[in-house]
Amino acid sequence: MHTRRDFLRTTLGASALLSLGPAARSALGASATAASSRQSDRDTVLVVVQLTGGNDGLNTLVPYGDDEYGRSRTTLRLPANELHKIDSLLAFHPRMGAFMRLYHEGHLGVVQGVGGVDSERDHDRAMRVWHTARVEAPTTCQTGWLGRVADGLWDPSRADSSAVFVGSIGRPFGLNAQNVVIPCIRSAEDLAIRQASVQLTAQTQRNAAAGDADGALLEFLRHSTRDAHAKSERIESAIESAVSTAEYPLFGLAGHFRTVAQLIRADLGIRIFFTELGGGGIGGFDNHANQLGNHCALLHQLAESTAAFVADLRRDGTLDRVLLMTFSEFGRTVKENGRRGTGHGAAAPVFLAGGKLKGGVIGSLPSLTDLVDGAPKSHTDFRRVYATVLDQWLGVDSRTVLGGRFEPLDILAV
């Protein structure tokens, strides 16, 4: 005997199930009451940016005032007269003037010395730690921290997805969920096409099921058609309204941010966006040799793309709803190697951008002499950053997502 789930899987097809996972589960008898009690009533949005490869935090937020920095980096040391200075100790990279402007405007904050409890130097394992928020046993955890948030935000009375990945790499593990399927797209048009496809498929199956005595299934198909059509129209409207007004540089990350801004304005109920920088390039931020030029280009793309995104959202007052957060799997060593590059490290800065930040630099610079295997030690558990954006921004109980209590940081003006 076939269940309704079997019927939907075989007739609507995989693409429809991916887009309509929440609605399908609603039709399959999920409890709207239980999910409603988990859903936050906020409309804040979190944008997570993965800096793939291990960003060299010391040449991003540069401790030019520390003599050890200059002594340790013969070829990678950045000239003090070219830096964007915050104070007598710290400065932004020469190609990050856009970050300096955001910093002065109060739209950028930095958390120093962030890392795991036991920093991993292997890319895959370290990334798995950040994605799962499970330091002790990351490989046995099958859901990502953002995937668990998406599960908690799921409302079976609506077909909207609460999270989406925008980018050209495979879906990051951090978005793995248990109950919902999070779509991966490259542009807002992709999501509009997906909705139009779902609309057509659901309409066809509605006609086929018109004689079926199962009223719940028929109502689900009707709802899916209406919902997909409405979402497709909102996406197309958001795309059209942004074409002549939003200005973004010709960078891949900037294009992803443009898509995120369009989907925020389309008001689809998406609370979490994930994108990345570095995964599509040769080595990304993993610069063991000839680091200077590649790192400059990546940081310039990050700064200019973020500034364009902030300016776009500020145009219509949307910025106060949005918080952007960067992370990388680990930092780099203090001393450069013999190939004008750096090795895998530990602590690294986390950058935040948005309209509701207190701004400034949070935390002290990790010691450049008291090291662990040649790298600065972390003093701020990354899960404290996660707890901050969960509890104070998304309105989600961080304990259920992180598996424990982590003290939030004082970085948000909310």
BELURMO-V476293 format. One line per field, one symbol per residue. ss: DSSP state (~ for helix, > for strand, _ for the rest). phi: phi as a letter, one per 40 degrees, with the letter a starting at -180 (. if undefined). burial: 1 if it has 9 or more other C-alpha atoms within 8 Angstrom, else 0. A space follows every 10 residues. Layout:
ss->???
phi->???
burial->???
This chain:
ss->___~~~~~~~ ~__~~~~~~_ ~~~~~~~___ _~~~~~~~__ ____>>>>>> >_____~~~_ >>____~~~~ ~~_______~ ~~_>>_____ >>____~~~~ ~~~~~__>>> >>>>>_____ __~~~~~~~~ ~~_____~~~ ____~~~~~~ ~~~_______ __>>>>____ __~~~_____ __>>>__~~~ ~~~~~~~~~~ ~~~~~~~~__ ____~~~~~~ ~~~~~~~~~~ ~~~~~~~~~~ ~~~_______ _~~~~~~~~~ ~~~~~~____ _>>>>>>___ __________ ~~~~~~~~~~ ~~~~~~~~~~ ~~~~~___~~ ~>>>>>>___ _>________ ___>___>>> >>>>__>__> >>________ >>__>>___> >~~~~~~~~~ ~~~~___~~~ ~~________ _>__
phi->.ccccccccc ccgccccccb dcccccccgc cccccccccc ccbcbbbbbc cchgccccbb bcccccdccc ccbcbccccc cbccccacbb acddcbdccc cccccgbbbb bcgcaccbcb bcdccccccc ccgbccaccc cbbccccccc ccccbccbcc ccaabbibcc dccdccbcbb bccbbbaccd cccdccccdc cccccccccd cccccccccd cccccccccc cdcccccccc ccdcbcbbcc bdcccccccd ccccccfcgc bbbbaabhcc ccgfccbcaf cdcccdcccc cccccccccc ccccdbgcdc cbbbbbabca cbccccccbg bbccbbcacb bbbicbbcgg bbgcccdcbc bbfgbcccbb cdcccdcccc ccbcgbcccc ccgicbcccc bbcb
burial->0000001110 0110111111 1111111000 0100100010 0001111111 1111111111 1111000011 0110011100 0011010011 1111111111 0110011111 1111110011 1010111111 1111100100 1011111111 1111110011 1111111000 0011111001 1111111101 1111111111 1110110000 0000001101 1101111110 1111111110 0100000100 0011111111 1111010101 1111111110 0011111101 1101111111 1111111111 0111000111 1111111111 1111011001 1111111111 1111111111 0100010100 1001111111 1111111111 1111110110 1100010100 1000
